[in-house]
Amino acid sequence: MNSKKSRWRLQKNGLPQGSVLAPMLFNIYTNDQPQFRNIRRFIYADDLCIATQSKTFEIIENRLTEALSILSGYYKQWFLNANPGKTQVCTFHLNNHQANRILRVKWENEELENTKFPVYLGVTLDRTLSFKEHMRKLKEKVASRNNLLRKLANSKWGTDPNTLKTTAVALCFSTAEYCVPVWARSCHASAVDAELNQACRTITGNLKPTPLPAVYRMASIAPPAIRRDTLTRQERDKQLSGSRHPLYGHQQPPQRLKSRKSFATTNGLDGSNPAQHRLEQWEIWDRSTFHPTVPPPSESLPNGTSFKRNEWVALNRARAKVGRTQDNLHKWGLVPQPTCPCEEPIQTMDHILRECTLGPHCTDQDLLDANQSASQWCQWWHEKI
């Protein structure tokens, strides 16, 4: 630096893992990597990707082979070792007749491995950029985190709702939203929603037949599609206004296919903050008025978080009007008759809330306020619903 050189030091184990300075020094050391005509480079620390575009596979193969040959000379000059064994090649196109066509690219006399699903910075790509494989992997990853979340709560025992919500957002939703601007507009993006729905049901204790709008209201988490849209708009604002953004000033090429919904066609937040945008879109998305006991869209948990776990579960099932009543159990084929033990012909949630002589009563407003009447009702009925 400044025409001065440090003494040579022998590092046997490479750069220390987790060091803040190590990747910065590596970036400085390799900042002058060769650039090529008709080839774009994508570099993040020591992950280097080169890409080119052409009408024929043969031209692509020749370009990549030549570029890798030049890179080999650069690496040898700076005492770096190329690793063809860890290098992969793939193609991106929509020609199904050439779906199995492989690229024959050599690096240091070794033919590189072709892969259908390359992983770059944690995102699994595919030939058509549909991100179907990435969604499959992501769903499995969120499912494993749901298993951890379920260790904190059951229908009868568990930690408080605030802890469950914080854990769900940190474990499940953060994982499901990694690099979301890249794949949010894929038609397969909703595949991961089933696991996020389960995470919210773990927070509230609601049964699976409960309408999803009610579950998200009671979990006080905006629906996944709205969260993805907000994060994409945030990134779009950064791209448009941040001169240090890698895509700053990027000119979007003309759209050829309606099915390709590029990130660059997304609008920004138009001056609103992310929380405000989520709430506005949530209210537009959820105009349901199925029960007045379900709280309105909000990112703050509704009343009743001080209840015990079994009472909190009973409260939310009563709010959604979906519980293990005899009427529902009969519909699900679990009991022969929907009769209530108080001899009412059909035991519905409204019946046990207001009319059943076997226990206390409470009103819809009591459920919404989670007051003493609602607490007494939940204490009595939590084992039955």
C-alpha positions as CSV (number, residue, x, y, z in Angstrom):
1,M,0.0,0.0,0.0
2,N,1.4,3.4,-1.0
3,S,4.4,1.6,-2.6
4,K,5.2,-0.1,0.6
5,K,5.1,-3.9,1.1
6,S,4.7,-5.9,4.2
7,R,6.8,-8.9,4.9
8,W,5.7,-12.4,3.8
9,R,3.9,-14.5,6.3
10,L,3.1,-18.2,6.0
11,Q,-0.6,-18.9,6.7
12,K,-1.2,-22.6,6.8
13,N,-5.0,-22.6,7.4
14,G,-6.2,-19.9,5.1
15,L,-8.0,-16.9,6.3
16,P,-9.8,-17.0,9.7
17,Q,-13.5,-17.9,9.4
18,G,-15.8,-15.2,10.6
19,S,-13.2,-12.5,10.5
20,V,-14.5,-9.1,9.4
21,L,-11.1,-8.1,8.0
22,A,-10.4,-11.3,6.0
23,P,-13.0,-10.8,3.2
24,M,-12.1,-7.1,3.0
25,L,-8.4,-7.9,2.4
26,F,-9.4,-10.6,-0.1
27,N,-11.5,-8.1,-2.0
28,I,-8.7,-5.7,-2.1
29,Y,-6.2,-8.4,-3.2
30,T,-8.4,-9.6,-6.1
31,N,-9.9,-6.2,-7.0
32,D,-8.1,-6.2,-10.4
33,Q,-9.5,-9.4,-11.7
34,P,-9.7,-9.5,-15.5
35,Q,-12.7,-8.2,-17.3
36,F,-14.0,-9.7,-20.5
37,R,-16.0,-8.4,-23.5
38,N,-19.5,-9.8,-23.7
39,I,-19.1,-11.4,-20.3
40,R,-20.5,-10.1,-17.0
41,R,-18.9,-10.8,-13.6
42,F,-20.8,-11.2,-10.3
43,I,-18.5,-11.2,-7.3
44,Y,-19.3,-11.5,-3.6
45,A,-16.2,-12.0,-1.5
46,D,-14.6,-15.2,-2.9
47,D,-17.7,-16.3,-4.8
48,L,-17.2,-15.4,-8.5
49,C,-19.7,-16.0,-11.2
50,I,-19.2,-15.2,-14.9
51,A,-22.1,-15.1,-17.3
52,T,-22.5,-14.6,-21.1
53,Q,-25.4,-14.5,-23.5
54,S,-25.5,-15.7,-27.1
55,K,-27.8,-17.4,-29.6
56,T,-25.8,-20.7,-29.8
57,F,-24.3,-23.0,-27.2
58,E,-21.0,-23.3,-29.0
59,I,-20.3,-19.5,-28.8
60,I,-21.0,-19.6,-25.1
61,E,-18.7,-22.6,-24.5
62,N,-15.8,-20.9,-26.4
63,R,-16.3,-17.6,-24.5
64,L,-16.4,-19.2,-21.1
65,T,-13.4,-21.5,-21.8
66,E,-11.3,-18.5,-23.0
67,A,-12.3,-16.4,-20.0
68,L,-11.4,-19.2,-17.5
69,S,-8.0,-19.6,-19.3
70,I,-7.3,-15.9,-18.7
71,L,-8.4,-16.2,-15.1
72,S,-6.0,-19.1,-14.5
73,G,-3.1,-16.9,-15.6
74,Y,-4.2,-14.2,-13.2
75,Y,-4.6,-16.6,-10.3
76,K,-1.1,-18.1,-10.9
77,Q,0.4,-14.6,-11.0
78,W,-1.1,-13.8,-7.6
79,F,-0.4,-17.2,-6.0
80,L,-4.0,-18.2,-5.9
81,N,-5.2,-21.8,-6.7
82,A,-8.1,-22.3,-9.1
83,N,-10.5,-25.1,-8.1
84,P,-12.2,-26.6,-11.2
85,G,-13.6,-29.4,-9.0
86,K,-15.8,-26.9,-7.2
87,T,-16.8,-25.0,-10.3
88,Q,-20.1,-25.6,-12.0
89,V,-21.7,-24.5,-15.2
90,C,-25.3,-24.2,-16.2
91,T,-27.6,-22.7,-18.9
92,F,-30.6,-20.5,-18.6
93,H,-33.1,-20.6,-21.4
94,L,-36.7,-21.5,-22.3
95,N,-36.1,-23.9,-25.2
96,N,-37.5,-27.2,-23.8
97,H,-36.1,-29.1,-26.8
98,Q,-32.6,-28.2,-25.5
99,A,-33.4,-28.8,-21.8
100,N,-30.8,-31.6,-21.5
101,R,-28.1,-29.8,-23.5
102,I,-24.9,-29.6,-21.4
103,L,-22.1,-27.1,-21.8
104,R,-18.7,-28.5,-22.5
105,V,-16.4,-26.0,-20.8
106,K,-12.9,-26.8,-19.7
107,W,-10.7,-25.2,-17.1
108,E,-7.1,-26.3,-16.7
109,N,-7.8,-29.3,-18.8
110,E,-10.7,-30.4,-16.7
111,E,-14.3,-30.5,-17.9
112,L,-16.5,-28.6,-15.6
113,E,-19.6,-30.2,-14.0
114,N,-23.0,-29.3,-15.4
115,T,-25.8,-28.7,-12.9
116,K,-29.5,-28.1,-13.3
117,F,-29.9,-26.3,-10.0
118,P,-26.9,-24.1,-9.2
119,V,-26.8,-22.4,-5.8
120,Y,-25.5,-18.9,-5.7
121,L,-25.4,-17.0,-2.3
122,G,-28.1,-19.3,-0.9
123,V,-30.5,-19.0,-3.8
124,T,-31.2,-22.1,-5.9
125,L,-31.5,-21.2,-9.6
126,D,-33.0,-23.3,-12.4
127,R,-33.0,-23.3,-16.2
128,T,-36.1,-21.2,-16.6
129,L,-35.7,-19.1,-13.5
130,S,-39.0,-20.3,-12.1
131,F,-37.4,-20.9,-8.7
132,K,-39.6,-24.0,-8.2
133,E,-36.6,-26.0,-6.7
134,H,-35.7,-23.1,-4.5
135,M,-39.3,-23.0,-3.1
136,R,-39.2,-26.7,-2.4
137,K,-36.0,-26.4,-0.4
138,L,-37.2,-23.3,1.4
139,K,-40.4,-25.1,2.4
140,E,-38.5,-27.9,3.9
141,K,-36.2,-25.5,5.7
142,V,-39.1,-23.5,7.2
143,A,-40.8,-26.8,8.2
144,S,-37.8,-27.8,10.3
145,R,-37.9,-24.5,12.0
146,N,-41.6,-25.0,12.7
147,N,-40.7,-28.2,14.5
148,L,-38.5,-26.1,16.8
149,L,-41.3,-23.6,17.3
150,R,-43.7,-26.4,18.3
151,K,-41.3,-27.3,21.1
152,L,-42.3,-24.0,22.8
153,A,-46.0,-24.5,22.8
154,N,-48.9,-27.0,22.5
155,S,-52.6,-26.5,22.7
156,K,-52.5,-27.0,26.5
157,W,-49.1,-25.7,27.5
158,G,-46.5,-23.3,26.2
159,T,-44.7,-20.0,26.5
160,D,-46.5,-16.6,26.2
161,P,-47.7,-15.4,22.8
162,N,-45.2,-12.5,22.5
163,T,-42.3,-15.0,22.8
164,L,-43.9,-17.3,20.2
165,K,-44.4,-14.4,17.8
166,T,-40.9,-13.2,18.2
167,T,-39.5,-16.7,17.7
168,A,-41.7,-17.3,14.6
169,V,-40.6,-14.1,12.9
170,A,-37.0,-14.7,13.7
171,L,-36.9,-18.4,12.8
172,C,-39.5,-19.0,10.2
173,F,-40.4,-15.7,8.5
174,S,-36.8,-14.5,8.3
175,T,-35.8,-17.7,6.6
176,A,-38.7,-17.6,4.2
177,E,-37.9,-14.0,3.2
178,Y,-34.2,-14.4,2.5
179,C,-33.4,-12.8,-0.9
180,V,-37.1,-12.4,-1.4
181,P,-36.8,-9.7,-4.1
182,V,-35.2,-12.3,-6.4
183,W,-38.0,-14.8,-6.3
184,A,-41.0,-13.0,-4.9
185,R,-42.8,-12.7,-8.2
186,S,-42.4,-16.4,-9.1
187,C,-45.6,-18.3,-9.5
188,H,-44.2,-20.9,-7.1
189,A,-43.6,-18.3,-4.3
190,S,-46.8,-19.3,-2.5
191,A,-45.5,-22.9,-2.0
192,V,-43.8,-21.9,1.3
193,D,-46.9,-20.2,2.6
194,A,-48.3,-23.5,4.0
195,E,-45.5,-23.6,6.5
196,L,-45.8,-20.0,7.5
197,N,-49.6,-20.6,8.0
198,Q,-48.6,-23.4,10.4
199,A,-46.2,-21.1,12.3
200,C,-49.1,-18.6,12.8
201,R,-51.4,-21.4,14.0
202,T,-48.8,-22.4,16.5
203,I,-48.8,-18.8,17.9
204,T,-52.6,-18.6,18.2
205,G,-53.5,-22.3,18.8
206,N,-56.2,-22.2,16.1
207,L,-57.3,-25.4,14.3
208,K,-56.5,-26.0,10.7
209,P,-60.1,-25.3,9.4
210,T,-59.8,-21.7,10.8
211,P,-59.9,-19.2,7.9
212,L,-56.4,-17.9,7.3
213,P,-57.4,-14.2,7.4
214,A,-58.5,-14.7,11.0
215,V,-55.4,-16.6,11.9
216,Y,-53.1,-13.8,10.6
217,R,-55.1,-11.2,12.4
218,M,-54.9,-13.0,15.7
219,A,-51.2,-13.7,15.2
220,S,-50.7,-10.0,14.3
221,I,-48.4,-10.9,11.4
222,A,-49.2,-9.6,7.9
223,P,-49.8,-12.4,5.3
224,P,-46.7,-13.7,3.5
225,A,-47.6,-12.3,0.1
226,I,-47.9,-8.8,1.6
227,R,-44.6,-9.1,3.5
228,R,-42.8,-10.3,0.3
229,D,-44.2,-7.4,-1.7
230,T,-43.1,-4.8,0.9
231,L,-39.6,-6.2,1.1
232,T,-39.4,-6.2,-2.7
233,R,-40.5,-2.6,-2.9
234,Q,-37.9,-1.7,-0.2
235,E,-35.2,-3.2,-2.3
236,R,-36.5,-1.4,-5.4
237,D,-36.3,2.0,-3.6
238,K,-32.7,1.2,-2.6
239,Q,-31.9,0.3,-6.2
240,L,-33.4,3.6,-7.6
241,S,-31.9,5.9,-5.0
242,G,-28.7,4.3,-3.7
243,S,-25.7,5.0,-5.9
244,R,-23.8,2.2,-4.2
245,H,-26.4,-0.4,-5.1
246,P,-25.1,-2.9,-7.6
247,L,-28.1,-2.3,-9.9
248,Y,-28.1,1.5,-9.6
249,G,-28.9,2.9,-13.0
250,H,-29.7,-0.5,-14.5
251,Q,-31.7,-0.2,-17.7
252,Q,-34.4,-2.8,-17.9
253,P,-34.5,-4.5,-21.4
254,P,-37.8,-4.7,-23.2
255,Q,-40.1,-7.4,-21.8
256,R,-40.6,-10.3,-24.3
257,L,-42.7,-12.7,-22.2
258,K,-45.7,-11.8,-20.0
259,S,-44.8,-14.7,-17.7
260,R,-41.4,-13.1,-16.8
261,K,-42.1,-10.6,-14.1
262,S,-38.7,-8.9,-13.4
263,F,-37.8,-7.2,-10.2
264,A,-37.0,-4.1,-12.2
265,T,-40.7,-3.7,-13.1
266,T,-41.7,-3.4,-9.4
267,N,-42.8,0.0,-8.0
268,G,-41.3,1.4,-4.8
269,L,-43.0,2.3,-1.5
270,D,-44.0,5.8,-2.8
271,G,-42.8,7.5,0.4
272,S,-44.6,5.3,2.9
273,N,-42.7,3.3,5.5
274,P,-42.7,-0.5,5.4
275,A,-44.9,-1.0,8.4
276,Q,-47.5,1.5,7.1
277,H,-47.4,-0.2,3.6
278,R,-47.9,-3.6,5.1
279,L,-50.9,-2.5,7.1
280,E,-52.5,-0.7,4.2
281,Q,-52.1,-3.7,1.9
282,W,-53.3,-6.0,4.6
283,E,-56.6,-4.0,5.0
284,I,-57.1,-4.0,1.3
285,W,-56.4,-7.8,1.1
286,D,-58.6,-8.7,4.1
287,R,-62.0,-7.1,3.9
288,S,-63.7,-10.1,5.6
289,T,-66.3,-9.4,8.2
290,F,-66.9,-13.0,9.1
291,H,-66.9,-12.4,12.9
292,P,-66.8,-9.2,15.0
293,T,-64.7,-11.0,17.6
294,V,-61.7,-11.3,15.4
295,P,-59.4,-8.2,15.9
296,P,-58.7,-5.9,13.0
297,P,-55.4,-6.1,11.1
298,S,-52.6,-5.0,13.3
299,E,-49.0,-5.9,14.0
300,S,-49.6,-5.8,17.8
301,L,-51.0,-8.9,19.4
302,P,-54.6,-8.6,20.5
303,N,-55.9,-8.6,24.1
304,G,-55.4,-11.8,26.0
305,T,-51.7,-12.3,25.9
306,S,-51.6,-12.5,29.7
307,F,-53.8,-15.6,29.7
308,K,-52.4,-19.0,30.3
309,R,-51.6,-21.0,27.1
310,N,-54.7,-23.2,27.3
311,E,-56.9,-20.1,27.9
312,W,-55.2,-18.2,25.1
313,V,-55.9,-21.1,22.7
314,A,-59.6,-21.3,23.8
315,L,-59.9,-17.5,23.4
316,N,-58.7,-17.5,19.8
317,R,-60.8,-20.5,18.9
318,A,-63.9,-18.8,20.3
319,R,-63.0,-15.6,18.5
320,A,-62.7,-17.4,15.1
321,K,-65.8,-19.5,15.9
322,V,-63.9,-22.7,15.0
323,G,-63.3,-25.1,17.8
324,R,-63.8,-28.7,18.8
325,T,-67.6,-28.3,19.2
326,Q,-69.9,-31.2,18.7
327,D,-71.2,-29.6,15.5
328,N,-67.7,-29.4,14.0
329,L,-66.7,-32.8,15.2
330,H,-69.8,-34.3,13.6
331,K,-68.9,-32.5,10.3
332,W,-65.4,-33.9,10.5
333,G,-66.8,-37.4,11.1
334,L,-65.3,-37.8,14.6
335,V,-68.6,-38.1,16.5
336,P,-72.0,-39.7,15.5
337,Q,-74.2,-36.8,16.6
338,P,-73.8,-33.0,17.0
339,T,-75.9,-32.9,20.2
340,C,-74.7,-30.9,23.1
341,P,-74.7,-32.6,26.6
342,C,-77.2,-29.9,27.7
343,E,-79.6,-31.6,25.2
344,E,-79.4,-28.8,22.7
345,P,-79.8,-30.5,19.2
346,I,-76.6,-28.8,17.8
347,Q,-73.7,-27.7,19.8
348,T,-72.2,-24.7,18.0
349,M,-69.7,-22.1,19.3
350,D,-72.4,-19.5,19.6
351,H,-74.4,-21.9,21.7
352,I,-71.7,-22.6,24.3
353,L,-70.9,-18.9,24.4
354,R,-74.4,-17.6,25.1
355,E,-76.9,-20.4,25.9
356,C,-75.3,-23.6,27.2
357,T,-76.3,-24.3,30.8
358,L,-73.1,-26.4,31.5
359,G,-70.8,-23.4,32.0
360,P,-70.4,-19.6,32.1
361,H,-71.4,-17.3,29.2
362,C,-69.7,-14.4,27.6
363,T,-70.4,-12.0,24.7
364,D,-68.5,-11.2,21.5
365,Q,-67.3,-7.9,23.1
366,D,-66.0,-9.9,26.1
367,L,-63.9,-12.1,23.7
368,L,-62.6,-9.0,21.9
369,D,-61.6,-7.3,25.2
370,A,-60.4,-10.5,26.8
371,N,-61.9,-9.3,30.1
372,Q,-62.8,-11.2,33.3
373,S,-65.9,-12.8,31.8
374,A,-63.9,-14.1,28.8
375,S,-61.2,-15.4,31.2
376,Q,-63.8,-17.4,33.3
377,W,-65.3,-18.8,30.1
378,C,-61.9,-19.9,28.8
379,Q,-61.0,-21.5,32.1
380,W,-64.2,-23.5,32.0
381,W,-64.2,-24.5,28.3
382,H,-60.6,-24.8,27.3
383,E,-60.5,-28.6,27.7
384,K,-63.6,-29.1,25.7
385,I,-63.0,-26.8,22.6
